[in-house]
């Protein structure tokens, strides 16, 4: 038997062709595996079998069988079938590695380097302390002992040598003069004083540029210029008063008080016993700052008519006459420069400014809105928004107020004018200036698209104070309008009077349903803080009004904004929340408050003002008031008036039939809300409500059913 094909053939094909004789050539696989089905059984070969199997004999040698080769058959039963690259570290290898040091980036890890004794590097006497903690050495202590002490930068008198102590006996030898005080004074005047004067002159000369710049800054200060001009005007007025004839003499009448008279005894400004004011010339009368409460006040009107002389309607050019008597005497008028003038009325001490922000209910949506429904007040004025022709001037406040919305959006009455009336009635010596900055259908996350004024874009903008990609930023517009109003009020008030922003009123939210409670709270806090900062009034009281309950009920998303409003007094100090009222809208399908609703809304905000002023940290909470409870079926509805202090939550619990107090089943809309619903589960119930803040809880208000 011999191979008939070449060895290259056999190598390339993996098969050797073997000649068995008689012309029989058989292919023989070089790997020993014959393809195809097993052949017929022969001697010692069992039937069956499959490709790749081998014939094995049983242990007794009596039979053979087919078996697939495995690692045990070749003596490798303990070998895992893994490539070399995936073989794990064996236990002997791990033990061998444990005896080696680690290398990190080719270097030994510091902790595995043995510590050498300091003596090995020649530093056996060195202490291991940082320089900043090294003690004073013996040599240093010895050197310091030879130095004098310094106490607050000076050597104590006890350590001074006797020859340094100043006295006649020590100064005289030094200045070479007799030991007398007069001699010492003479030497000082002739030798010391000239040197001091020269040093001072040199210093001033060296800083002449600074001195000149300071002088120029003082001269250029507009307030200094204004005061200088005022001094000139006052001198001129005094001359006019002195030259005025005829004039009432001090002895001509019985005066309750003579306020101003000239050197000849002529009265220019005085108060009669009946309370009327006599003013000799219009300028003096304007300086007195006296104004009318209202022309409808019969007694006051009578005093105006009886006082003489009075400002006539024809005496000056008026921007507007707010009140005059039947004889044409002006009780209250506004000059073109915004100053107030009037005769025979109480003195005004200054201006109080109230900023109004938000959307429809604040800008004014109540109908009707005539002066019979929203009556103006002679001491309530407004400073219109920039888009109005009347902007930049203080004018009478009449609904609709002139806010940031387009001309077409000014269409109703709001709470601002009514709030201002309440303020004026409780502050009779102040003029109130409203800053109407609200705009209908606007929010922090929306841009209103309203019918524009002629020549103006339809986009109104949004209230995010720091948003820069809007054509109009309502928040920035409100801040600028408030600052301009304050500046105008300062000028109108004149010398000796004050102009303050006293409140920021906000009513808005139905346009921001897409915001979360937290997002809305952040946007509003930024707006309120920005206004406070711009006005330099960090404690400016902030009153947040609730949206109309009808509008809240009709929108699930509005509840988030309502809670953000309620939460404002917790987030901001000097802030308060004012509730709105149910069933007081223009119609069942209109979410905006009616005239009656706006009046009550203003009263709610006015009451909230006091709570805002008292919302300051550092004081324990005050208990709630007006606690009431009403059983309705299986529930008890509880209400109370908000605490007049800082509050971060209200806690409600109850006791049934004299048992322990529990909170089980108490339902709250929000923990800053002033209402709760409890389950009725017994025959008697005692309900407690406490206010809490950072310093603890108030005393409990209780009610029994």
KOLFI-253121 format. One record per residue (C-alpha): residue number from 1; residue in three letters; x, y, z. Coordinates in steps of 0.1 Angstrom, whole numbers, plus 2048, in hexadecimal, padded with zeros to 3 digits. Each point is the difference from the previous one (the first is absolute). Example, Ala and Ser with C-alpha at 12.3 -4.5 7.8 and 13.67 -1.06 7.14 Angstrom:
# residues 2
   num   residuo    c1    c2    c3
     1       ALA   87B   7D3   84E
     2       SER   80E   822   7F9
//
This chain:
# residues 705
   num   residuo    c1    c2    c3
     1       UNK   800   800   800
     2       UNK   80F   821   7F5
     3       UNK   7F6   824   7FC
     4       UNK   7F9   809   7DC
     5       UNK   7FC   826   803
     6       UNK   81D   818   807
     7       UNK   807   80C   824
     8       UNK   7F7   824   7F6
     9       UNK   7DE   7F3   7F4
    10       UNK   7FB   7ED   820
    11       UNK   80A   81E   815
    12       UNK   7EA   819   7ED
    13       UNK   7E1   7E9   7FE
    14       UNK   805   7F0   822
    15       UNK   7FC   7DE   7EF
    16       UNK   818   7E5   7F5
    17       UNK   7F6   7E9   7E3
    18       UNK   80A   7DD   808
    19       UNK   804   7E3   7E6
    20       UNK   7F2   7E0   80F
    21       UNK   808   7EC   7E2
    22       UNK   7EA   7F2   7E4
    23       UNK   7FA   824   7F5
    24       UNK   7EF   809   821
    25       UNK   809   824   80C
    26       UNK   7F3   80B   821
    27       UNK   801   824   80E
    28       UNK   80E   800   823
    29       UNK   7FA   820   815
    30       UNK   820   80C   810
    31       UNK   7ED   80A   820
    32       UNK   7F3   7DD   804
    33       UNK   7DC   80B   7FE
    34       UNK   7EC   7EE   7E5
    35       UNK   7E2   813   7F2
    36       UNK   7DF   7F1   7FA
    37       UNK   7EB   7E6   812
    38       UNK   811   7E4   814
    39       UNK   805   7E0   7EC
    40       UNK   7F1   7DE   807
    41       UNK   80A   7F0   821
    42       UNK   81E   7EA   7FF
    43       UNK   814   7EB   819
    44       UNK   802   814   820
    45       UNK   7EE   81F   7F2
    46       UNK   7DD   807   80D
    47       UNK   7E3   80B   7EB
    48       UNK   7F7   825   7FD
    49       UNK   818   81C   809
    50       UNK   802   824   7F4
    51       UNK   81A   815   7EF
    52       UNK   81C   809   819
    53       UNK   7F8   7E4   818
    54       UNK   819   7E5   809
    55       UNK   7FC   7DB   80A
    56       UNK   806   7F8   824
    57       UNK   802   7E0   813
    58       UNK   7EE   7FB   821
    59       UNK   813   7FA   820
    60       UNK   7FC   7DA   7FE
    61       UNK   80B   7FF   7DC
    62       UNK   7E1   7ED   7F5
    63       UNK   7F0   81A   7EB
    64       UNK   808   81F   7EC
    65       UNK   7EB   821   7FB
    66       UNK   801   821   7EF
    67       UNK   809   81F   815
    68       UNK   806   825   7F8
    69       UNK   824   809   80B
    70       UNK   803   816   81F
    71       UNK   81C   80F   815
    72       UNK   7FF   7E4   819
    73       UNK   808   7E7   7E4
    74       UNK   820   813   7F9
    75       UNK   80A   804   825
    76       UNK   7F6   826   802
    77       UNK   7E1   7FD   816
    78       UNK   80B   81D   817
    79       UNK   808   818   7E3
    80       UNK   7E7   81D   7FB
    81       UNK   7F7   807   7DC
    82       UNK   80A   826   800
    83       UNK   819   811   7E9
    84       UNK   821   80C   80F
    85       UNK   7F5   824   7FF
    86       UNK   7E2   7FA   815
    87       UNK   810   7E9   81A
    88       UNK   7FB   80D   824
    89       UNK   81C   805   81A
    90       UNK   805   7DF   811
    91       UNK   804   7FC   825
    92       UNK   826   7FA   7FE
    93       UNK   803   81E   7E8
    94       UNK   7EC   815   819
    95       UNK   817   7F6   81C
    96       UNK   81E   808   7EC
    97       UNK   7F2   822   7F6
    98       UNK   7F8   808   825
    99       UNK   825   7FE   807
   100       UNK   806   81C   7E7
   101       UNK   7FD   826   804
   102       UNK   7E7   814   7EB
   103       UNK   80B   816   7E4
   104       UNK   7EB   81F   7F6
   105       UNK   80B   80F   7DF
   106       UNK   821   7ED   803
   107       UNK   807   80C   823
   108       UNK   7FC   7F1   823
   109       UNK   7E3   80B   815
   110       UNK   80B   817   81C
   111       UNK   7F0   7EB   81B
   112       UNK   814   7E2   7F6
   113       UNK   821   811   803
   114       UNK   810   7F9   822
   115       UNK   805   81E   817
   116       UNK   824   809   806
   117       UNK   80A   80C   822
   118       UNK   808   826   7FF
   119       UNK   823   7F8   80D
   120       UNK   807   7ED   7DF
   121       UNK   7FE   822   7ED
   122       UNK   814   814   81A
   123       UNK   7E1   810   811
   124       UNK   7FF   7EE   821
   125       UNK   7FB   81F   814
   126       UNK   7E4   810   7EA
   127       UNK   7DC   800   80F
   128       UNK   7E4   7F8   7E7
   129       UNK   7EC   820   804
   130       UNK   7F5   818   7E4
   131       UNK   810   823   7FF
   132       UNK   7DF   811   80B
   133       UNK   800   7EB   821
   134       UNK   824   801   809
   135       UNK   805   80D   824
   136       UNK   816   81D   80A
   137       UNK   823   7F1   803
   138       UNK   816   807   81E
   139       UNK   816   818   7EC
   140       UNK   7E1   812   7F2
   141       UNK   7F2   804   823
   142       UNK   820   80E   80C
   143       UNK   801   819   7E4
   144       UNK   7DB   80A   805
   145       UNK   807   806   825
   146       UNK   817   81C   7F6
   147       UNK   7E4   812   7ED
   148       UNK   7E5   818   80D
   149       UNK   7DB   7F5   800
   150       UNK   7E7   810   7E8
   151       UNK   7DC   805   80D
   152       UNK   7E8   80B   7E4
   153       UNK   81F   80B   7ED
   154       UNK   80F   814   81D
   155       UNK   81B   7FA   81A
   156       UNK   7F2   7FF   823
   157       UNK   80A   81E   815
   158       UNK   80F   7E8   81A
   159       UNK   81A   7F4   7E7
   160       UNK   80A   823   7F4
   161       UNK   821   80E   80E
   162       UNK   7FD   81D   817
   163       UNK   811   817   7E7
   164       UNK   7E4   7FB   7E7
   165       UNK   7E3   809   817
   166       UNK   7F5   823   7F5
   167       UNK   801   81B   81A
   168       UNK   810   822   807
   169       UNK   81F   7EF   80E
   170       UNK   806   7EB   7E1
   171       UNK   7F4   817   7E4
   172       UNK   814   81E   80C
   173       UNK   822   7F1   7FA
   174       UNK   7F6   7F3   7DE
   175       UNK   7F4   822   7F3
   176       UNK   81B   813   813
   177       UNK   7E9   817   812
   178       UNK   7F7   807   824
   179       UNK   7E9   7E7   812
   180       UNK   7E0   814   7FC
   181       UNK   7DF   7FA   7EE
   182       UNK   802   821   7EF
   183       UNK   823   7F8   7F2
   184       UNK   7F3   7DF   7F2
   185       UNK   7E2   811   7F0
   186       UNK   816   819   7F0
   187       UNK   817   7E6   7F1
   188       UNK   7E1   7ED   7F3
   189       UNK   7F2   81F   7F0
   190       UNK   821   80A   7EF
   191       UNK   80E   7DE   7F6
   192       UNK   7E5   7E5   801
   193       UNK   7E1   813   7F3
   194       UNK   811   80C   7DF
   195       UNK   80B   7DD   7F8
   196       UNK   7DD   7F2   806
   197       UNK   7F1   81C   7EA
   198       UNK   819   7F8   7E4
   199       UNK   7F9   7DB   801
   200       UNK   7DA   807   7FF
   201       UNK   804   818   7E3
   202       UNK   815   7E7   7ED
   203       UNK   7E7   7E5   806
   204       UNK   7E3   816   7F4
   205       UNK   814   80B   7E2
   206       UNK   808   7DC   7F7
   207       UNK   7DB   7F7   802
   208       UNK   7F4   820   7EE
   209       UNK   7F2   7EB   7E3
   210       UNK   7EB   7EC   819
   211       UNK   7F4   81F   811
   212       UNK   7F7   810   7DF
   213       UNK   7ED   7E1   7F4
   214       UNK   7ED   7FF   821
   215       UNK   7F7   825   7FD
   216       UNK   7F4   7FB   7DC
   217       UNK   7EB   7E2   80A
   218       UNK   7EF   815   81B
   219       UNK   7FA   81C   7E8
   220       UNK   7F2   7E9   7E6
   221       UNK   7E9   7EE   818
   222       UNK   7DC   807   7F3
   223       UNK   7F3   800   823
   224       UNK   819   81B   80A
   225       UNK   7F7   814   7E1
   226       UNK   7DB   7FB   809
   227       UNK   805   80B   824
   228       UNK   814   81F   7F4
   229       UNK   7E4   809   7E8
   230       UNK   7E7   7FB   81C
   231       UNK   813   818   817
   232       UNK   7FE   81A   7E4
   233       UNK   7DB   7FA   7FC
   234       UNK   7FA   801   825
   235       UNK   812   822   803
   236       UNK   7EB   80D   7E3
   237       UNK   7E0   7F4   810
   238       UNK   80A   810   821
   239       UNK   805   821   7ED
   240       UNK   7DD   7FB   7F0
   241       UNK   7F0   7FA   821
   242       UNK   811   81F   80F
   243       UNK   7F5   816   7E3
   244       UNK   7DD   7F2   7FF
   245       UNK   7E6   81B   809
   246       UNK   7E7   801   80E
   247       UNK   806   7E2   817
   248       UNK   7F2   7F5   821
   249       UNK   814   80B   81E
   250       UNK   807   7E9   81C
   251       UNK   7E9   816   815
   252       UNK   7E3   801   7E6
   253       UNK   7F1   7DF   80B
   254       UNK   801   7E6   81B
   255       UNK   817   7E4   7F3
   256       UNK   802   7DD   80D
   257       UNK   823   7FF   7F2
   258       UNK   814   818   7EB
   259       UNK   817   7EA   7EA
   260       UNK   811   81B   7EB
   261       UNK   802   826   803
   262       UNK   818   81A   7F2
   263       UNK   815   819   814
   264       UNK   7E4   81A   7FE
   265       UNK   7E9   7E8   812
   266       UNK   7EB   7F7   7E1
   267       UNK   7F2   7DD   801
   268       UNK   807   7EA   7E1
   269       UNK   7F4   7DF   80E
   270       UNK   7EC   7F9   81F
   271       UNK   7E4   7EB   80F
   272       UNK   7E0   80F   80E
   273       UNK   7EF   7F3   81F
   274       UNK   7E5   7F0   7EA
   275       UNK   81B   7EB   7EF
   276       UNK   800   813   7DF
   277       UNK   821   809   7F0
   278       UNK   809   823   7F5
   279       UNK   81A   802   7E4
   280       UNK   80B   822   7F3
   281       UNK   80D   7F5   7DD
   282       UNK   7FB   7E0   7EC
   283       UNK   824   7F6   802
   284       UNK   7FF   801   826
   285       UNK   7DF   7ED   800
   286       UNK   810   7E5   7EA
   287       UNK   81D   7FD   817
   288       UNK   7E9   7FA   81D
   289       UNK   7F5   7E0   7EF
   290       UNK   7DC   802   80C
   291       UNK   7E6   7EB   7ED
   292       UNK   7DC   7F6   802
   293       UNK   7F1   7E0   80E
   294       UNK   7E3   803   7E8
   295       UNK   7E9   81B   7F3
   296       UNK   7E2   7EC   80D
   297       UNK   80B   807   824
   298       UNK   7E7   81C   808
   299       UNK   811   80E   81F
   300       UNK   822   801   7EF
   301       UNK   7F1   80F   7E0
   302       UNK   7F0   81C   816
   303       UNK   822   808   80F
   304       UNK   80F   801   7DD
   305       UNK   7E5   818   7F5
   306       UNK   804   816   81E
   307       UNK   826   803   7FF
   308       UNK   80E   81D   7EC
   309       UNK   813   805   7EB
   310       UNK   7FF   7DE   7EF
   311       UNK   80F   7F1   7E0
   312       UNK   7E8   806   7E4
   313       UNK   7FC   7EA   7E2
   314       UNK   80D   81D   7EB
   315       UNK   81E   808   816
   316       UNK   816   7E5   7F1
   317       UNK   802   7E8   7E3
   318       UNK   7F4   7DE   80D
   319       UNK   805   7DD   7F2
   320       UNK   7E0   7F7   811
   321       UNK   7E9   80F   81B
   322       UNK   7F4   7E4   816
   323       UNK   7EB   814   819
   324       UNK   7F4   824   801
   325       UNK   7E4   812   812
   326       UNK   7E3   814   7F2
   327       UNK   814   820   800
   328       UNK   81B   7F1   7EA
   329       UNK   819   7FB   81C
   330       UNK   817   7E2   7F9
   331       UNK   7FF   7E7   81C
   332       UNK   816   7E7   7EE
   333       UNK   812   803   7DF
   334       UNK   81E   7F2   7ED
   335       UNK   818   817   7F0
   336       UNK   811   7F6   7DE
   337       UNK   820   7F7   813
   338       UNK   7ED   7E7   815
   339       UNK   800   814   821
   340       UNK   7E0   802   814
   341       UNK   7F0   821   80B
   342       UNK   7E0   809   812
   343       UNK   7F2   817   81B
   344       UNK   7F4   7FD   823
   345       UNK   808   7DB   805
   346       UNK   816   7E9   815
   347       UNK   825   7FF   7F9
   348       UNK   80E   7E3   7EC
   349       UNK   820   7F0   80C
   350       UNK   808   7EE   7DF
   351       UNK   7F7   7E5   7E7
   352       UNK   7FA   7DB   804
   353       UNK   804   7EB   7E1
   354       UNK   7EF   7DE   7F9
   355       UNK   80C   7EA   7E4
   356       UNK   7E5   7EA   7EE
   357       UNK   80C   7E2   7EC
   358       UNK   7F0   7E1   7F0
   359       UNK   7E5   7F9   7E6
   360       UNK   7DB   806   7FA
   361       UNK   7F2   803   823
   362       UNK   81B   819   80A
   363       UNK   800   813   7DF
   364       UNK   7DA   803   804
   365       UNK   7E5   7EA   7F2
   366       UNK   7E2   808   816
   367       UNK   7E1   80D   7EE
   368       UNK   7F2   81A   802
   369       UNK   81D   816   80B
   370       UNK   7F2   824   801
   371       UNK   809   819   81B
   372       UNK   7DF   7F7   812
   373       UNK   80D   7DC   804
   374       UNK   825   807   804
   375       UNK   800   824   80E
   376       UNK   821   813   7FE
   377       UNK   80F   810   81E
   378       UNK   80F   823   800
   379       UNK   821   7F3   810
   380       UNK   803   7E1   7EA
   381       UNK   814   806   7E0
   382       UNK   812   7EA   7E7
   383       UNK   821   7FF   7EC
   384       UNK   7F6   7F0   7DE
   385       UNK   815   7E6   7EE
   386       UNK   818   80A   7E5
   387       UNK   7E9   7F7   7E3
   388       UNK   7E7   81B   809
   389       UNK   801   825   7F4
   390       UNK   7FC   80A   825
   391       UNK   81F   7EC   80B
   392       UNK   81B   812   814
   393       UNK   7E6   815   813
   394       UNK   7EC   7FC   81F
   395       UNK   7DB   802   7F7
   396       UNK   7DF   7F8   811
   397       UNK   7F8   7DB   805
   398       UNK   7E0   7F7   7EE
   399       UNK   7F6   7DD   7F4
   400       UNK   80B   7F1   7E9
   401       UNK   823   807   80C
   402       UNK   81B   805   7E6
   403       UNK   815   7E1   803
   404       UNK   819   7EE   7E9
   405       UNK   7E5   7F0   7EA
   406       UNK   7F6   80F   7DE
   407       UNK   7E5   81B   7FF
   408       UNK   7E7   7E5   7F6
   409       UNK   807   7EC   820
   410       UNK   7F6   81C   818
   411       UNK   7DC   7F6   804
   412       UNK   7F6   7FC   825
   413       UNK   805   806   824
   414       UNK   819   7EF   817
   415       UNK   809   7FF   825
   416       UNK   81C   81A   7FE
   417       UNK   7EA   820   802
   418       UNK   7EB   7F2   81D
   419       UNK   81F   7F5   813
   420       UNK   80E   823   7FB
   421       UNK   7E0   810   80E
   422       UNK   803   7EB   81F
   423       UNK   824   80A   804
   424       UNK   7F7   825   7FB
   425       UNK   7E5   7FF   81A
   426       UNK   817   7F1   81A
   427       UNK   81D   817   7F6
   428       UNK   7F0   823   7FE
   429       UNK   822   812   7FD
   430       UNK   80C   7EC   7E2
   431       UNK   7F9   802   7DA
   432       UNK   7FE   7DD   7F0
   433       UNK   80F   7F9   7DE
   434       UNK   7F7   7E0   7EF
   435       UNK   818   7F0   7E7
   436       UNK   7E9   7EC   7E9
   437       UNK   818   7E7   7EF
   438       UNK   7E8   7E2   7FB
   439       UNK   7F8   7F2   7DE
   440       UNK   7E3   7E9   7F7
   441       UNK   806   7DC   7F4
   442       UNK   825   7FF   80A
   443       UNK   815   7E9   814
   444       UNK   824   7F4   809
   445       UNK   800   7E6   7E5
   446       UNK   7EA   80F   7E5
   447       UNK   801   81D   7E8
   448       UNK   7DF   811   7FB
   449       UNK   7F5   807   7DD
   450       UNK   7E7   81D   803
   451       UNK   7F2   818   7E7
   452       UNK   81C   81A   7FE
   453       UNK   7FF   825   802
   454       UNK   805   811   7DF
   455       UNK   824   7FC   7F5
   456       UNK   808   7E7   81C
   457       UNK   807   7DB   7FF
   458       UNK   7E6   7E8   80C
   459       UNK   819   7ED   817
   460       UNK   7FD   80E   823
   461       UNK   81A   7EB   812
   462       UNK   802   7ED   820
   463       UNK   808   806   825
   464       UNK   821   7ED   804
   465       UNK   816   81C   80C
   466       UNK   820   7F1   7F2
   467       UNK   7F2   7F4   7DF
   468       UNK   812   811   7E3
   469       UNK   7F0   7F1   7E1
   470       UNK   7DF   812   802
   471       UNK   7F8   820   7ED
   472       UNK   7F1   80E   820
   473       UNK   80A   7F5   823
   474       UNK   7E2   809   816
   475       UNK   814   7F9   820
   476       UNK   81B   818   7F6
   477       UNK   7E5   819   7F4
   478       UNK   7EF   7FF   822
   479       UNK   822   806   813
   480       UNK   809   81D   7E9
   481       UNK   7DD   80F   804
   482       UNK   801   7FD   826
   483       UNK   823   811   801
   484       UNK   7F4   81C   7EA
   485       UNK   7E0   805   815
   486       UNK   815   803   81F
   487       UNK   817   819   7F0
   488       UNK   7E2   815   7F5
   489       UNK   7F0   7FE   822
   490       UNK   821   80C   811
   491       UNK   7FF   81F   7E9
   492       UNK   7DB   806   805
   493       UNK   803   7FC   826
   494       UNK   81A   81B   802
   495       UNK   818   807   81C
   496       UNK   7F9   7F3   823
   497       UNK   7E8   7E6   7F4
   498       UNK   804   7DB   7F8
   499       UNK   7F7   7E9   7E4
   500       UNK   800   7DA   807
   501       UNK   7F5   7E1   7EE
   502       UNK   7EA   7EF   81A
   503       UNK   7F2   7E1   7F0
   504       UNK   802   7E8   7E2
   505       UNK   7DE   7F1   7F7
   506       UNK   7FF   7E1   7E9
   507       UNK   7E3   7ED   7F0
   508       UNK   808   7E8   7E4
   509       UNK   803   7DB   7F8
   510       UNK   7E5   7F2   7E9
   511       UNK   818   804   7E2
   512       UNK   81B   7EA   810
   513       UNK   7F0   7DE   804
   514       UNK   81D   7EF   7EF
   515       UNK   818   809   81C
   516       UNK   806   7EB   81F
   517       UNK   7FA   80F   822
   518       UNK   826   803   805
   519       UNK   806   810   7DF
   520       UNK   7E5   81B   805
   521       UNK   80D   807   823
   522       UNK   823   805   7F3
   523       UNK   7F5   818   7E5
   524       UNK   7EB   815   817
   525       UNK   81A   801   81B
   526       UNK   819   80D   7E6
   527       UNK   7E8   81B   7F6
   528       UNK   7F8   80C   823
   529       UNK   824   7FF   80A
   530       UNK   80A   813   7E1
   531       UNK   7E7   81B   807
   532       UNK   80C   803   824
   533       UNK   824   801   7F5
   534       UNK   7FA   81B   7E6
   535       UNK   7ED   816   819
   536       UNK   81A   7F9   81B
   537       UNK   7E3   7F5   816
   538       UNK   808   7DC   80B
   539       UNK   7E3   800   818
   540       UNK   7E5   80C   7E7
   541       UNK   7E0   7EF   80A
   542       UNK   7F3   7E8   7E5
   543       UNK   7DB   7F6   7FE
   544       UNK   7F7   7E2   7E9
   545       UNK   7DB   7FE   7F8
   546       UNK   7EF   7DF   7F9
   547       UNK   7F2   7F9   7DD
   548       UNK   7DA   800   7FE
   549       UNK   7F4   7DF   810
   550       UNK   7EA   7FB   7E1
   551       UNK   81F   801   7EA
   552       UNK   813   7E8   817
   553       UNK   7E3   7E7   801
   554       UNK   7FE   7FF   7DA
   555       UNK   825   7F7   7FC
   556       UNK   813   7E3   810
   557       UNK   821   810   7F7
   558       UNK   7F5   821   812
   559       UNK   802   7EE   822
   560       UNK   826   7FE   7FD
   561       UNK   802   826   7FB
   562       UNK   7E7   806   81C
   563       UNK   816   7EC   818
   564       UNK   81F   814   7F4
   565       UNK   7ED   81F   809
   566       UNK   7F7   7F3   822
   567       UNK   824   7F5   806
   568       UNK   80E   823   7F9
   569       UNK   800   80C   825
   570       UNK   815   7E1   808
   571       UNK   819   807   7E4
   572       UNK   802   826   804
   573       UNK   800   814   820
   574       UNK   7EB   820   801
   575       UNK   7E6   7EE   7E9
   576       UNK   7DC   7F6   805
   577       UNK   7E5   7ED   7ED
   578       UNK   7DD   80F   7FA
   579       UNK   7E2   7EA   7F9
   580       UNK   7E8   807   7E4
   581       UNK   7DA   7F8   802
   582       UNK   7E9   7E7   7F1
   583       UNK   7E2   809   7EA
   584       UNK   80B   824   7FB
   585       UNK   80A   7FF   7DB
   586       UNK   7F1   814   7E3
   587       UNK   7EC   7E2   7F5
   588       UNK   7FE   7DA   805
   589       UNK   816   7FC   7E1
   590       UNK   818   81C   808
   591       UNK   81D   7F9   818
   592       UNK   806   825   807
   593       UNK   7F4   811   81F
   594       UNK   7E2   816   7FF
   595       UNK   800   824   80F
   596       UNK   7F4   7F2   821
   597       UNK   81A   7E5   7FE
   598       UNK   81C   819   7FA
   599       UNK   7F5   816   81D
   600       UNK   802   7E2   818
   601       UNK   820   7F5   7EF
   602       UNK   80F   822   808
   603       UNK   7F4   7FD   824
   604       UNK   810   7DD   803
   605       UNK   821   80E   7F2
   606       UNK   7FF   81D   818
   607       UNK   7FB   7E9   81E
   608       UNK   81D   7EA   7F3
   609       UNK   817   81F   7FF
   610       UNK   802   7FF   826
   611       UNK   80A   7DB   800
   612       UNK   81B   807   7E6
   613       UNK   80F   81B   816
   614       UNK   801   7E7   81D
   615       UNK   80E   7E3   7EC
   616       UNK   824   804   80D
   617       UNK   818   7E5   80D
   618       UNK   80C   7FE   823
   619       UNK   7DE   800   812
   620       UNK   7EB   7E3   80B
   621       UNK   7DE   7FC   7EE
   622       UNK   7E0   810   80D
   623       UNK   7E1   7EB   803
   624       UNK   7E5   800   7E6
   625       UNK   7DF   813   805
   626       UNK   7DC   7FC   7F6
   627       UNK   800   7DA   802
   628       UNK   7DF   7F2   7F5
   629       UNK   7F3   7DD   7F9
   630       UNK   7E0   7F3   7F0
   631       UNK   7F4   7DC   7FE
   632       UNK   7F2   7F5   7DE
   633       UNK   7F6   7DC   800
   634       UNK   81D   7EA   809
   635       UNK   81A   81C   7FC
   636       UNK   809   81F   814
   637       UNK   80C   81F   7EC
   638       UNK   819   816   813
   639       UNK   80B   823   7F8
   640       UNK   816   81B   811
   641       UNK   810   821   7F9
   642       UNK   825   800   7F7
   643       UNK   819   807   81C
   644       UNK   80D   824   803
   645       UNK   824   7F3   800
   646       UNK   819   7EB   7ED
   647       UNK   7F1   7DE   7F9
   648       UNK   80E   7E2   7ED
   649       UNK   7E3   7E8   806
   650       UNK   7DF   7FC   812
   651       UNK   7FB   7E0   815
   652       UNK   7DD   7F2   805
   653       UNK   7F7   7E4   818
   654       UNK   7E1   7F5   814
   655       UNK   7F4   7EC   81E
   656       UNK   7E0   7EB   7FF
   657       UNK   7EC   7FB   820
   658       UNK   81C   80D   815
   659       UNK   81A   7E8   7F2
   660       UNK   824   807   7F4
   661       UNK   805   81A   7E4
   662       UNK   806   7F0   7DE
   663       UNK   804   80A   7DC
   664       UNK   7F0   7E1   7F1
   665       UNK   7E9   809   7E3
   666       UNK   809   825   800
   667       UNK   7FE   80D   7DC
   668       UNK   813   81F   7F6
   669       UNK   801   811   7DE
   670       UNK   823   80E   80A
   671       UNK   812   804   820
   672       UNK   800   826   7FC
   673       UNK   7DB   800   7FA
   674       UNK   7E9   80D   81B
   675       UNK   7E6   7E4   7FE
   676       UNK   7FD   7DB   806
   677       UNK   7E7   7E3   7FF
   678       UNK   7FD   7E7   81D
   679       UNK   7EC   7E0   803
   680       UNK   7E3   800   819
   681       UNK   805   7DF   814
   682       UNK   7F1   806   823
   683       UNK   7E7   814   814
   684       UNK   817   81C   80A
   685       UNK   81F   80F   7EF
   686       UNK   81B   819   80B
   687       UNK   814   80F   7E3
   688       UNK   822   811   803
   689       UNK   813   816   7E7
   690       UNK   823   80C   806
   691       UNK   818   815   7EB
   692       UNK   824   7F6   7FC
   693       UNK   820   80F   7F3
   694       UNK   825   7FB   803
   695       UNK   7FF   808   826
   696       UNK   7E4   7E8   80A
   697       UNK   7DA   800   804
   698       UNK   7E7   81A   80C
   699       UNK   7E7   7FB   81B
   700       UNK   7E2   7EB   7F3
   701       UNK   7DF   80F   7F7
   702       UNK   7E4   7E7   809
   703       UNK   7DB   7FB   7F9
   704       UNK   7E8   7E6   80C
   705       UNK   7E3   7EF   7EE
//
